[in-house]
């Protein structure tokens, strides 16, 4: 057993709420160093860096990728160019959390302004600086593929997997091992359209309003005692709740950090 083995929980209350037979939760939010779906891949990413003292990342404001990197690489300065995404109190809480990290510098603005700032800095390439791909995408990695394989062995092959989609890395890892998977799109509409076209097994081109996603998180908290985020998990739960017909057995991947106090 290692700290990165999948943690699987079954929830009868969520199964009743969604009117399905079984619900399994893959608790990626419980992984160390802030948790979240990229924790496994970030471990290998961090180990492969050589003579890097600065990492630049263009992603969401308050990005949990930046937070996890700051924990994995305490001697490296993480420069986040954080884009606003209309996350309300959750976005504010995430931004505030990153401001407490000594090895993170964080700019926050529109997608256009942050993208411009990131590109401008990238043109000034200096030794010891590394620029990550858009959104911190790391591609498909062996550790995540192994976690997917272990999860399927633990719960069986008849569960339909559901995962929030930002970069699409995790969706790709799951799709490589089973076709019983749906990736629920979470990005701003222009990116959702592009991902909907380019990613197999993606869905949710039209997502619920933020207040509806927050209500779904309130409902889930009442059922499970867990508070998850409205941007990724709120989108997943609201999508499942409004969808007319679901697979009888669902495996929901909880991909963003938990333990963040953002609900009023």
Kinemage of the C-alpha trace (Angstrom):
@kinemage 1
@onewidth
@group {chain A} dominant
@subgroup {mainchain}
@vectorlist {calphas} color= white
{ca unk a 1} P 0.000 0.000 0.000
{ca unk a 2} L 1.196 3.526 -0.765
{ca unk a 3} L -0.129 6.990 -0.053
{ca unk a 4} L -1.225 7.216 -3.701
{ca unk a 5} L -3.408 4.098 -3.808
{ca unk a 6} L -7.015 4.851 -4.805
{ca unk a 7} L -9.371 5.445 -1.885
{ca unk a 8} L -12.829 4.039 -2.728
{ca unk a 9} L -15.998 4.798 -0.775
{ca unk a 10} L -19.562 3.652 -1.444
{ca unk a 11} L -22.491 5.977 -0.736
{ca unk a 12} L -26.006 4.602 -0.358
{ca unk a 13} L -27.368 8.118 0.252
{ca unk a 14} L -25.970 9.419 -3.048
{ca unk a 15} L -27.315 6.330 -4.814
{ca unk a 16} L -30.814 7.125 -3.509
{ca unk a 17} L -30.423 10.836 -4.396
{ca unk a 18} L -29.480 9.942 -7.973
{ca unk a 19} L -31.947 7.042 -8.145
{ca unk a 20} L -29.333 4.433 -9.096
{ca unk a 21} L -28.298 1.093 -7.608
{ca unk a 22} L -24.790 1.967 -6.432
{ca unk a 23} L -22.465 4.949 -6.222
{ca unk a 24} L -18.729 4.546 -5.686
{ca unk a 25} L -16.566 7.595 -4.969
{ca unk a 26} L -12.887 7.716 -5.888
{ca unk a 27} L -11.574 10.156 -3.277
{ca unk a 28} L -8.714 11.809 -5.159
{ca unk a 29} L -9.382 14.825 -2.937
{ca unk a 30} L -7.788 12.890 -0.044
{ca unk a 31} L -4.396 12.531 -1.730
{ca unk a 32} L -1.527 14.317 0.085
{ca unk a 33} L -0.228 17.836 -0.543
{ca unk a 34} L -3.587 19.391 -1.259
{ca unk a 35} L -5.010 16.416 -3.112
{ca unk a 36} L -6.782 16.528 -6.437
{ca unk a 37} L -6.584 14.578 -9.649
{ca unk a 38} L -3.148 15.842 -10.698
{ca unk a 39} L -1.376 14.878 -7.481
{ca unk a 40} L -0.098 11.595 -8.933
{ca unk a 41} L 1.209 13.107 -12.159
{ca unk a 42} L 2.662 16.134 -10.359
{ca unk a 43} L 4.810 13.830 -8.229
{ca unk a 44} L 6.582 12.496 -11.313
{ca unk a 45} L 6.673 15.949 -12.891
{ca unk a 46} L 8.418 17.357 -9.812
{ca unk a 47} L 10.968 14.530 -9.689
{ca unk a 48} L 11.930 15.040 -13.328
{ca unk a 49} L 12.743 18.746 -13.007
{ca unk a 50} L 16.415 19.620 -13.004
{ca unk a 51} L 17.920 22.962 -11.922
{ca unk a 52} L 14.483 24.598 -11.982
{ca unk a 53} L 13.976 27.416 -9.488
{ca unk a 54} L 10.839 28.971 -11.010
{ca unk a 55} L 7.691 27.370 -12.476
{ca unk a 56} L 5.185 29.466 -14.445
{ca unk a 57} L 1.571 28.318 -14.711
{ca unk a 58} L -1.385 29.785 -16.608
{ca unk a 59} L -4.502 28.361 -14.981
{ca unk a 60} L -7.559 29.174 -12.887
{ca unk a 61} L -7.259 31.758 -10.132
{ca unk a 62} L -6.402 29.926 -6.929
{ca unk a 63} L -5.312 26.871 -8.920
{ca unk a 64} L -4.943 23.757 -6.765
{ca unk a 65} L -2.218 22.625 -9.186
{ca unk a 66} L -0.161 25.625 -8.045
{ca unk a 67} L -0.921 24.832 -4.402
{ca unk a 68} L 0.103 21.182 -4.757
{ca unk a 69} L 3.295 22.128 -6.592
{ca unk a 70} L 4.201 24.552 -3.816
{ca unk a 71} L 3.934 21.693 -1.314
{ca unk a 72} L 5.868 19.237 -3.474
{ca unk a 73} L 8.596 21.761 -4.312
{ca unk a 74} L 9.023 24.053 -1.291
{ca unk a 75} L 12.319 25.462 -2.627
{ca unk a 76} L 10.846 26.400 -6.025
{ca unk a 77} L 8.913 29.615 -6.678
{ca unk a 78} L 5.542 28.994 -8.355
{ca unk a 79} L 4.286 31.885 -10.513
{ca unk a 80} L 0.546 31.594 -11.162
{ca unk a 81} L -1.226 33.647 -13.814
{ca unk a 82} L -4.746 33.049 -12.527
{ca unk a 83} L -7.786 33.655 -14.698
{ca unk a 84} L -11.167 34.628 -13.278
{ca unk a 85} L -13.830 31.987 -13.896
{ca unk a 86} L -16.873 33.238 -12.011
{ca unk a 87} L -16.414 30.908 -9.056
{ca unk a 88} L -17.955 33.214 -6.465
{ca unk a 89} L -16.998 32.539 -2.844
{ca unk a 90} L -15.148 29.349 -3.828
{ca unk a 91} L -12.844 31.284 -6.153
{ca unk a 92} L -12.194 33.871 -3.436
{ca unk a 93} L -11.375 31.155 -0.902
{ca unk a 94} L -8.925 29.468 -3.282
{ca unk a 95} L -7.207 32.751 -4.140
{ca unk a 96} L -6.910 33.607 -0.444
{ca unk a 97} L -5.395 30.214 0.332
{ca unk a 98} L -2.677 30.681 -2.267
{ca unk a 99} L -1.838 34.128 -0.888
{ca unk a 100} L -0.724 32.384 2.332
{ca unk a 101} L 1.890 30.274 0.494
{ca unk a 102} L 5.334 31.834 0.689
{ca unk a 103} L 6.598 30.236 -2.521
{ca unk a 104} L 3.653 31.284 -4.727
{ca unk a 105} L 3.271 34.569 -6.559
{ca unk a 106} L -0.222 35.028 -7.942
{ca unk a 107} L -1.594 37.449 -10.473
{ca unk a 108} L -5.355 37.392 -11.043
{ca unk a 109} L -7.214 38.814 -14.018
{ca unk a 110} L -9.142 38.050 -17.184
{ca unk a 111} L -8.189 35.166 -19.456
{ca unk a 112} L -6.945 37.689 -22.015
{ca unk a 113} L -4.767 39.693 -19.614
{ca unk a 114} L -3.308 36.655 -17.849
{ca unk a 115} L -2.629 34.899 -21.131
{ca unk a 116} L -0.793 37.976 -22.357
{ca unk a 117} L 1.238 38.244 -19.142
{ca unk a 118} L 2.181 34.562 -19.348
{ca unk a 119} L 3.280 34.838 -22.981
{ca unk a 120} L 5.213 38.022 -22.288
{ca unk a 121} L 7.120 36.331 -19.479
{ca unk a 122} L 7.732 33.251 -21.603
{ca unk a 123} L 9.509 35.366 -24.218
{ca unk a 124} L 12.002 36.351 -21.508
{ca unk a 125} L 13.213 32.816 -20.989
{ca unk a 126} L 15.912 32.608 -18.346
{ca unk a 127} L 17.903 29.676 -16.948
{ca unk a 128} L 16.059 27.925 -14.148
{ca unk a 129} L 12.564 28.879 -15.370
{ca unk a 130} L 10.022 26.288 -16.552
{ca unk a 131} L 6.717 27.083 -18.278
{ca unk a 132} L 3.930 24.529 -17.950
{ca unk a 133} L 1.364 23.755 -20.606
{ca unk a 134} L -1.975 25.577 -20.577
{ca unk a 135} L -3.923 24.808 -17.412
{ca unk a 136} L -1.040 22.755 -16.061
{ca unk a 137} L -1.913 19.851 -18.332
{ca unk a 138} L 0.524 16.955 -17.871
{ca unk a 139} L -0.864 14.492 -20.380
{ca unk a 140} L -1.488 10.830 -19.620
{ca unk a 141} L 0.897 9.439 -17.015
{ca unk a 142} L 1.590 5.895 -15.851
{ca unk a 143} L 0.683 6.549 -12.209
{ca unk a 144} L -2.815 7.745 -13.098
{ca unk a 145} L -3.337 4.861 -15.512
{ca unk a 146} L -2.320 2.484 -12.714
{ca unk a 147} L -4.809 4.126 -10.349
{ca unk a 148} L -7.585 3.705 -12.928
{ca unk a 149} L -6.667 0.045 -13.425
{ca unk a 150} L -6.654 -0.577 -9.666
{ca unk a 151} L -10.002 1.176 -9.260
{ca unk a 152} L -11.640 -0.991 -11.929
{ca unk a 153} L -10.242 -4.126 -10.285
{ca unk a 154} L -11.582 -3.024 -6.890
{ca unk a 155} L -15.143 -2.101 -7.919
{ca unk a 156} L -15.648 -4.256 -10.996
{ca unk a 157} L -16.006 -3.591 -14.704
{ca unk a 158} L -19.736 -2.799 -14.692
{ca unk a 159} L -19.471 0.674 -13.135
{ca unk a 160} L -19.868 3.732 -15.361
{ca unk a 161} L -17.157 6.278 -14.494
{ca unk a 162} L -17.937 9.995 -14.281
{ca unk a 163} L -15.240 12.657 -14.077
{ca unk a 164} L -15.039 16.443 -14.299
{ca unk a 165} L -13.096 17.596 -17.360
{ca unk a 166} L -10.693 20.516 -17.382
{ca unk a 167} L -7.612 19.447 -19.350
{ca unk a 168} L -9.057 16.029 -20.195
{ca unk a 169} L -6.007 14.140 -18.893
{ca unk a 170} L -7.941 11.953 -16.446
{ca unk a 171} L -10.733 11.313 -18.954
{ca unk a 172} L -8.105 10.086 -21.387
{ca unk a 173} L -6.607 7.729 -18.802
{ca unk a 174} L -9.999 6.225 -17.973
{ca unk a 175} L -11.056 6.001 -21.638
{ca unk a 176} L -7.936 3.988 -22.402
{ca unk a 177} L -9.184 1.209 -20.090
{ca unk a 178} L -12.980 1.320 -20.328
{ca unk a 179} L -15.622 2.819 -22.579
{ca unk a 180} L -17.996 3.136 -19.628
{ca unk a 181} L -16.998 6.720 -18.898
{ca unk a 182} L -18.429 10.223 -19.204
{ca unk a 183} L -16.370 13.379 -18.917
{ca unk a 184} L -18.480 16.317 -17.730
{ca unk a 185} L -17.157 19.552 -19.243
{ca unk a 186} L -16.461 22.352 -16.749
{ca unk a 187} L -14.608 25.084 -18.639
{ca unk a 188} L -15.880 28.408 -20.041
{ca unk a 189} L -18.163 27.902 -23.046
{ca unk a 190} L -15.608 28.466 -25.868
{ca unk a 191} L -13.273 25.871 -24.335
{ca unk a 192} L -16.175 23.502 -23.639
{ca unk a 193} L -17.093 23.611 -27.314
{ca unk a 194} L -13.532 22.793 -28.384
{ca unk a 195} L -13.237 19.972 -25.821
{ca unk a 196} L -16.665 18.613 -26.764
{ca unk a 197} L -15.458 18.285 -30.348
{ca unk a 198} L -11.990 16.948 -29.569
{ca unk a 199} L -12.562 14.683 -26.539
{ca unk a 200} L -14.244 11.325 -26.895
{ca unk a 201} L -16.827 10.515 -24.190
{ca unk a 202} L -17.259 14.162 -23.195
{ca unk a 203} L -20.668 15.581 -22.311
{ca unk a 204} L -22.329 18.553 -20.619
{ca unk a 205} L -21.908 21.164 -23.334
{ca unk a 206} L -24.525 23.247 -21.498
{ca unk a 207} L -23.888 23.383 -17.764
{ca unk a 208} L -26.027 24.599 -14.881
{ca unk a 209} L -25.765 28.123 -13.500
{ca unk a 210} L -23.395 28.643 -10.571
{ca unk a 211} L -26.241 28.973 -8.051
{ca unk a 212} L -27.651 25.617 -9.212
{ca unk a 213} L -24.238 23.993 -8.854
{ca unk a 214} L -23.891 25.435 -5.352
{ca unk a 215} L -27.315 24.023 -4.423
{ca unk a 216} L -26.137 20.613 -5.624
{ca unk a 217} L -23.080 20.897 -3.365
{ca unk a 218} L -25.342 21.806 -0.412
{ca unk a 219} L -27.443 18.713 -1.134
{ca unk a 220} L -24.382 16.492 -1.385
{ca unk a 221} L -22.990 17.900 1.860
{ca unk a 222} L -26.244 17.040 3.630
{ca unk a 223} L -26.002 13.486 2.295
{ca unk a 224} L -22.295 12.808 2.765
{ca unk a 225} L -20.971 15.365 5.250
{ca unk a 226} L -18.403 16.419 2.615
{ca unk a 227} L -18.017 19.886 1.110
{ca unk a 228} L -16.673 19.805 -2.413
{ca unk a 229} L -16.213 22.568 -4.964
{ca unk a 230} L -18.977 24.043 -7.166
{ca unk a 231} L -16.837 24.412 -10.287
{ca unk a 232} L -15.808 20.826 -10.909
{ca unk a 233} L -17.758 18.583 -8.536
{ca unk a 234} L -20.756 20.928 -8.497
{ca unk a 235} L -20.893 20.645 -12.276
{ca unk a 236} L -20.691 16.840 -12.084
{ca unk a 237} L -23.411 16.448 -9.458
{ca unk a 238} L -25.788 18.950 -11.067
{ca unk a 239} L -25.270 17.221 -14.434
{ca unk a 240} L -26.058 13.805 -12.957
{ca unk a 241} L -29.058 15.092 -11.024
{ca unk a 242} L -30.729 16.642 -14.070
{ca unk a 243} L -29.866 13.841 -16.510
{ca unk a 244} L -32.888 11.752 -17.333
{ca unk a 245} L -31.416 8.239 -17.282
{ca unk a 246} L -28.231 7.107 -15.573
{ca unk a 247} L -26.282 3.875 -15.543
{ca unk a 248} L -27.320 1.694 -12.575
{ca unk a 249} L -23.789 1.727 -11.135
{ca unk a 250} L -21.798 4.978 -11.050
{ca unk a 251} L -18.175 5.577 -10.121
{ca unk a 252} L -17.709 9.306 -9.464
{ca unk a 253} L -14.146 10.619 -9.333
{ca unk a 254} L -13.815 13.398 -6.727
{ca unk a 255} L -10.994 15.329 -8.329
{ca unk a 256} L -10.622 18.634 -6.470
{ca unk a 257} L -9.320 19.228 -2.947
{ca unk a 258} L -11.709 18.988 -0.017
{ca unk a 259} L -11.538 20.744 3.336
{ca unk a 260} L -11.863 24.239 1.835
{ca unk a 261} L -14.232 26.480 3.786
{ca unk a 262} L -16.108 28.393 1.101
{ca unk a 263} L -19.815 27.806 1.765
{ca unk a 264} L -21.714 30.599 3.545
